Amino acid sequence: MDEAIIDLKNVCFSWKNSDNTLLDIPEFRLKQHEHIFLQGPSGCGKSTLLSLIGGILISESGSLKVLGQEIWDLSRSGRDAFRVDHIGFIFQLFNLLPYLSIEENVMLPLKFSKIRANRAGKTKLDRLNEAQRLLKALGLEEQQAEKSPVIELSVGQQQRVAAARALIGSPELIIADEPTSALDTDLRHSFLELLFEESKKSGSTLLFVSHDSTLSDYFNIKTSMEELNNIKY
């Protein structure tokens, strides 16, 4: 059985109507349960690579398998369904919905994925309890989660809600795109410790992407866009 969560080979990407190649990556492989740090400066194609892995963008060349599935063989709706079933994203700007409660934000992926809903619990109450467990584990108390609107949370608290949303339903792959850029050193440390702990509990593989090379010390496995990409910036 192939243990690769991500298996990318000979992928090139350029924007439509552009003569410039943004990505030329011969190989990138991420195995099950690994936690890897991917570093690179702004504008080097990190977010584009993540969009390719998530099936948001497609390339006309090369192969990109996620969980053994050739991601670009799927239709657009198929890629959307695959992404919500198997990938939890933590975005730099968090992308929380202000008209939903904290708990509703966390449980949002369960509305679109039966697979993650079933993993989170058999009943609505079980799933709510799992959302509350994650929020508490990530440092948000239950009373706060029930009463505080998302827009009233601090940046650090919003980040933890976004992490809980990515983790709920135990997706096989967690992708964190610059999630600590707005945090001070102490909050970065505590967030990373909690993210590692919860990823291990759920058995999720973690791809953590940042321009901040100092964060690499938290990871046993690390690489850079400079190493992966034949296009230099």
Contacts in CASP RR format, 6 or more apart in sequence:
PFRMAT RR
TARGET T0000
AUTHOR 0000-0000-0000
METHOD contacts of the structure
MODEL  1
MDEAIIDLKNVCFSWKNSDNTLLDIPEFRLKQHEHIFLQGPSGCGKSTLL
SLIGGILISESGSLKVLGQEIWDLSRSGRDAFRVDHIGFIFQLFNLLPYL
SIEENVMLPLKFSKIRANRAGKTKLDRLNEAQRLLKALGLEEQQAEKSPV
IELSVGQQQRVAAARALIGSPELIIADEPTSALDTDLRHSFLELLFEESK
KSGSTLLFVSHDSTLSDYFNIKTSMEELNNIKY
2 68 0 8 1.000
3 31 0 8 1.000
3 32 0 8 1.000
4 29 0 8 1.000
4 30 0 8 1.000
4 31 0 8 1.000
4 32 0 8 1.000
4 65 0 8 1.000
4 68 0 8 1.000
5 30 0 8 1.000
5 31 0 8 1.000
5 32 0 8 1.000
5 34 0 8 1.000
5 66 0 8 1.000
5 67 0 8 1.000
5 172 0 8 1.000
5 173 0 8 1.000
5 205 0 8 1.000
6 28 0 8 1.000
6 29 0 8 1.000
6 30 0 8 1.000
6 53 0 8 1.000
6 64 0 8 1.000
6 65 0 8 1.000
6 66 0 8 1.000
6 173 0 8 1.000
6 207 0 8 1.000
7 29 0 8 1.000
7 63 0 8 1.000
7 64 0 8 1.000
7 65 0 8 1.000
7 66 0 8 1.000
7 68 0 8 1.000
8 25 0 8 1.000
8 27 0 8 1.000
8 28 0 8 1.000
8 29 0 8 1.000
8 53 0 8 1.000
8 63 0 8 1.000
8 64 0 8 1.000
8 65 0 8 1.000
9 26 0 8 1.000
9 27 0 8 1.000
9 62 0 8 1.000
9 63 0 8 1.000
9 64 0 8 1.000
10 25 0 8 1.000
10 26 0 8 1.000
10 27 0 8 1.000
10 61 0 8 1.000
10 62 0 8 1.000
10 63 0 8 1.000
11 23 0 8 1.000
11 24 0 8 1.000
11 25 0 8 1.000
11 52 0 8 1.000
11 59 0 8 1.000
11 61 0 8 1.000
11 62 0 8 1.000
11 63 0 8 1.000
11 64 0 8 1.000
12 21 0 8 1.000
12 23 0 8 1.000
12 24 0 8 1.000
12 25 0 8 1.000
12 59 0 8 1.000
12 61 0 8 1.000
12 62 0 8 1.000
13 21 0 8 1.000
13 22 0 8 1.000
13 23 0 8 1.000
13 48 0 8 1.000
13 52 0 8 1.000
13 57 0 8 1.000
13 59 0 8 1.000
14 20 0 8 1.000
14 21 0 8 1.000
14 22 0 8 1.000
14 23 0 8 1.000
15 22 0 8 1.000
21 231 0 8 1.000
22 45 0 8 1.000
22 48 0 8 1.000
22 231 0 8 1.000
23 45 0 8 1.000
23 48 0 8 1.000
23 49 0 8 1.000
23 52 0 8 1.000
23 59 0 8 1.000
23 229 0 8 1.000
23 231 0 8 1.000
24 229 0 8 1.000
24 230 0 8 1.000
24 231 0 8 1.000
25 49 0 8 1.000
25 228 0 8 1.000
25 229 0 8 1.000
25 230 0 8 1.000
26 230 0 8 1.000
27 228 0 8 1.000
28 49 0 8 1.000
28 228 0 8 1.000
30 36 0 8 1.000
30 205 0 8 1.000
30 207 0 8 1.000
31 205 0 8 1.000
32 172 0 8 1.000
32 205 0 8 1.000
33 203 0 8 1.000
33 205 0 8 1.000
34 205 0 8 1.000
34 206 0 8 1.000
34 221 0 8 1.000
35 196 0 8 1.000
35 199 0 8 1.000
35 205 0 8 1.000
35 206 0 8 1.000
35 208 0 8 1.000
35 219 0 8 1.000
35 220 0 8 1.000
35 221 0 8 1.000
36 206 0 8 1.000
36 207 0 8 1.000
36 208 0 8 1.000
36 219 0 8 1.000
36 221 0 8 1.000
36 222 0 8 1.000
36 223 0 8 1.000
37 208 0 8 1.000
37 210 0 8 1.000
37 215 0 8 1.000
37 216 0 8 1.000
37 218 0 8 1.000
37 219 0 8 1.000
37 221 0 8 1.000
37 222 0 8 1.000
37 223 0 8 1.000
38 46 0 8 1.000
38 207 0 8 1.000
38 208 0 8 1.000
38 209 0 8 1.000
38 210 0 8 1.000
38 222 0 8 1.000
38 223 0 8 1.000
38 224 0 8 1.000
38 225 0 8 1.000
38 228 0 8 1.000
39 209 0 8 1.000
39 210 0 8 1.000
39 211 0 8 1.000
39 212 0 8 1.000
39 213 0 8 1.000
39 215 0 8 1.000
39 216 0 8 1.000
39 222 0 8 1.000
39 223 0 8 1.000
39 224 0 8 1.000
39 225 0 8 1.000
40 46 0 8 1.000
40 210 0 8 1.000
40 211 0 8 1.000
40 213 0 8 1.000
40 224 0 8 1.000
40 225 0 8 1.000
40 226 0 8 1.000
41 211 0 8 1.000
41 233 0 8 1.000
42 211 0 8 1.000
43 233 0 8 1.000
44 225 0 8 1.000
44 226 0 8 1.000
44 229 0 8 1.000
44 233 0 8 1.000
45 225 0 8 1.000
45 229 0 8 1.000
46 177 0 8 1.000
46 209 0 8 1.000
46 211 0 8 1.000
46 225 0 8 1.000
47 177 0 8 1.000
47 209 0 8 1.000
48 57 0 8 1.000
49 225 0 8 1.000
49 228 0 8 1.000
50 175 0 8 1.000
50 177 0 8 1.000
50 207 0 8 1.000
50 209 0 8 1.000
51 57 0 8 1.000
52 58 0 8 1.000
52 59 0 8 1.000
52 64 0 8 1.000
53 64 0 8 1.000
53 66 0 8 1.000
53 71 0 8 1.000
53 87 0 8 1.000
53 175 0 8 1.000
53 207 0 8 1.000
54 66 0 8 1.000
54 71 0 8 1.000
54 79 0 8 1.000
54 83 0 8 1.000
54 87 0 8 1.000
54 175 0 8 1.000
55 71 0 8 1.000
55 72 0 8 1.000
55 74 0 8 1.000
55 79 0 8 1.000
55 82 0 8 1.000
55 83 0 8 1.000
56 79 0 8 1.000
56 83 0 8 1.000
58 72 0 8 1.000
59 72 0 8 1.000
63 70 0 8 1.000
64 70 0 8 1.000
64 71 0 8 1.000
64 72 0 8 1.000
65 71 0 8 1.000
66 82 0 8 1.000
66 86 0 8 1.000
66 87 0 8 1.000
66 173 0 8 1.000
67 86 0 8 1.000
67 172 0 8 1.000
67 173 0 8 1.000
69 82 0 8 1.000
71 79 0 8 1.000
71 82 0 8 1.000
72 79 0 8 1.000
74 82 0 8 1.000
81 112 0 8 1.000
81 113 0 8 1.000
84 109 0 8 1.000
84 112 0 8 1.000
84 113 0 8 1.000
84 116 0 8 1.000
85 113 0 8 1.000
85 115 0 8 1.000
85 116 0 8 1.000
85 171 0 8 1.000
86 115 0 8 1.000
86 171 0 8 1.000
86 172 0 8 1.000
86 173 0 8 1.000
87 171 0 8 1.000
87 172 0 8 1.000
87 173 0 8 1.000
87 174 0 8 1.000
87 175 0 8 1.000
88 109 0 8 1.000
88 165 0 8 1.000
88 166 0 8 1.000
88 167 0 8 1.000
88 171 0 8 1.000
88 173 0 8 1.000
88 174 0 8 1.000
88 175 0 8 1.000
89 166 0 8 1.000
89 174 0 8 1.000
89 175 0 8 1.000
89 176 0 8 1.000
89 177 0 8 1.000
90 159 0 8 1.000
90 162 0 8 1.000
90 163 0 8 1.000
90 166 0 8 1.000
90 174 0 8 1.000
90 175 0 8 1.000
90 176 0 8 1.000
90 177 0 8 1.000
90 179 0 8 1.000
91 162 0 8 1.000
91 177 0 8 1.000
91 179 0 8 1.000
92 177 0 8 1.000
92 178 0 8 1.000
92 179 0 8 1.000
92 181 0 8 1.000
92 182 0 8 1.000
94 158 0 8 1.000
94 159 0 8 1.000
94 161 0 8 1.000
94 162 0 8 1.000
95 162 0 8 1.000
96 105 0 8 1.000
96 150 0 8 1.000
96 158 0 8 1.000
96 161 0 8 1.000
96 162 0 8 1.000
96 165 0 8 1.000
97 104 0 8 1.000
97 105 0 8 1.000
97 108 0 8 1.000
97 150 0 8 1.000
98 149 0 8 1.000
98 150 0 8 1.000
98 151 0 8 1.000
100 108 0 8 1.000
100 150 0 8 1.000
101 145 0 8 1.000
101 146 0 8 1.000
101 149 0 8 1.000
101 150 0 8 1.000
102 135 0 8 1.000
102 140 0 8 1.000
102 144 0 8 1.000
102 145 0 8 1.000
102 146 0 8 1.000
102 148 0 8 1.000
102 149 0 8 1.000
102 150 0 8 1.000
102 153 0 8 1.000
102 161 0 8 1.000
103 128 0 8 1.000
103 131 0 8 1.000
103 132 0 8 1.000
103 135 0 8 1.000
103 145 0 8 1.000
103 146 0 8 1.000
105 150 0 8 1.000
105 161 0 8 1.000
105 165 0 8 1.000
106 131 0 8 1.000
106 134 0 8 1.000
106 135 0 8 1.000
106 161 0 8 1.000
106 164 0 8 1.000
106 165 0 8 1.000
106 168 0 8 1.000
107 120 0 8 1.000
107 127 0 8 1.000
107 128 0 8 1.000
107 131 0 8 1.000
107 165 0 8 1.000
107 168 0 8 1.000
108 165 0 8 1.000
109 116 0 8 1.000
109 165 0 8 1.000
109 168 0 8 1.000
109 169 0 8 1.000
109 171 0 8 1.000
110 116 0 8 1.000
110 117 0 8 1.000
110 120 0 8 1.000
110 127 0 8 1.000
110 168 0 8 1.000
110 169 0 8 1.000
111 117 0 8 1.000
113 169 0 8 1.000
116 168 0 8 1.000
116 169 0 8 1.000
116 170 0 8 1.000
116 171 0 8 1.000
117 127 0 8 1.000
117 169 0 8 1.000
119 169 0 8 1.000
119 170 0 8 1.000
120 126 0 8 1.000
120 127 0 8 1.000
120 130 0 8 1.000
120 131 0 8 1.000
120 168 0 8 1.000
120 169 0 8 1.000
120 170 0 8 1.000
121 127 0 8 1.000
121 130 0 8 1.000
127 168 0 8 1.000
130 168 0 8 1.000
130 169 0 8 1.000
131 164 0 8 1.000
131 168 0 8 1.000
132 142 0 8 1.000
132 145 0 8 1.000
134 164 0 8 1.000
134 167 0 8 1.000
134 168 0 8 1.000
134 198 0 8 1.000
135 142 0 8 1.000
135 145 0 8 1.000
135 160 0 8 1.000
135 161 0 8 1.000
135 164 0 8 1.000
136 142 0 8 1.000
136 145 0 8 1.000
137 194 0 8 1.000
137 197 0 8 1.000
137 198 0 8 1.000
138 160 0 8 1.000
138 163 0 8 1.000
138 164 0 8 1.000
138 194 0 8 1.000
138 198 0 8 1.000
139 160 0 8 1.000
139 194 0 8 1.000
140 157 0 8 1.000
140 160 0 8 1.000
140 161 0 8 1.000
140 164 0 8 1.000
150 158 0 8 1.000
150 161 0 8 1.000
153 161 0 8 1.000
155 182 0 8 1.000
155 183 0 8 1.000
156 182 0 8 1.000
156 183 0 8 1.000
156 187 0 8 1.000
156 191 0 8 1.000
159 179 0 8 1.000
159 180 0 8 1.000
159 182 0 8 1.000
159 183 0 8 1.000
159 191 0 8 1.000
160 191 0 8 1.000
160 194 0 8 1.000
162 179 0 8 1.000
163 176 0 8 1.000
163 179 0 8 1.000
163 191 0 8 1.000
163 194 0 8 1.000
163 195 0 8 1.000
163 198 0 8 1.000
166 174 0 8 1.000
166 176 0 8 1.000
167 174 0 8 1.000
167 198 0 8 1.000
167 199 0 8 1.000
167 202 0 8 1.000
167 204 0 8 1.000
169 202 0 8 1.000
170 202 0 8 1.000
170 203 0 8 1.000
170 204 0 8 1.000
171 202 0 8 1.000
171 204 0 8 1.000
172 203 0 8 1.000
172 204 0 8 1.000
172 205 0 8 1.000
173 204 0 8 1.000
173 205 0 8 1.000
173 207 0 8 1.000
174 195 0 8 1.000
174 199 0 8 1.000
174 204 0 8 1.000
174 205 0 8 1.000
174 206 0 8 1.000
174 207 0 8 1.000
175 207 0 8 1.000
175 209 0 8 1.000
176 195 0 8 1.000
176 206 0 8 1.000
176 207 0 8 1.000
176 208 0 8 1.000
176 209 0 8 1.000
177 209 0 8 1.000
178 209 0 8 1.000
178 210 0 8 1.000
178 211 0 8 1.000
179 191 0 8 1.000
179 208 0 8 1.000
179 210 0 8 1.000
180 187 0 8 1.000
180 188 0 8 1.000
180 191 0 8 1.000
180 192 0 8 1.000
180 210 0 8 1.000
180 212 0 8 1.000
180 215 0 8 1.000
181 210 0 8 1.000
181 211 0 8 1.000
181 212 0 8 1.000
183 191 0 8 1.000
188 215 0 8 1.000
192 215 0 8 1.000
192 218 0 8 1.000
195 206 0 8 1.000
196 206 0 8 1.000
196 218 0 8 1.000
199 205 0 8 1.000
199 206 0 8 1.000
208 215 0 8 1.000
208 219 0 8 1.000
216 222 0 8 1.000
226 232 0 8 1.000
END
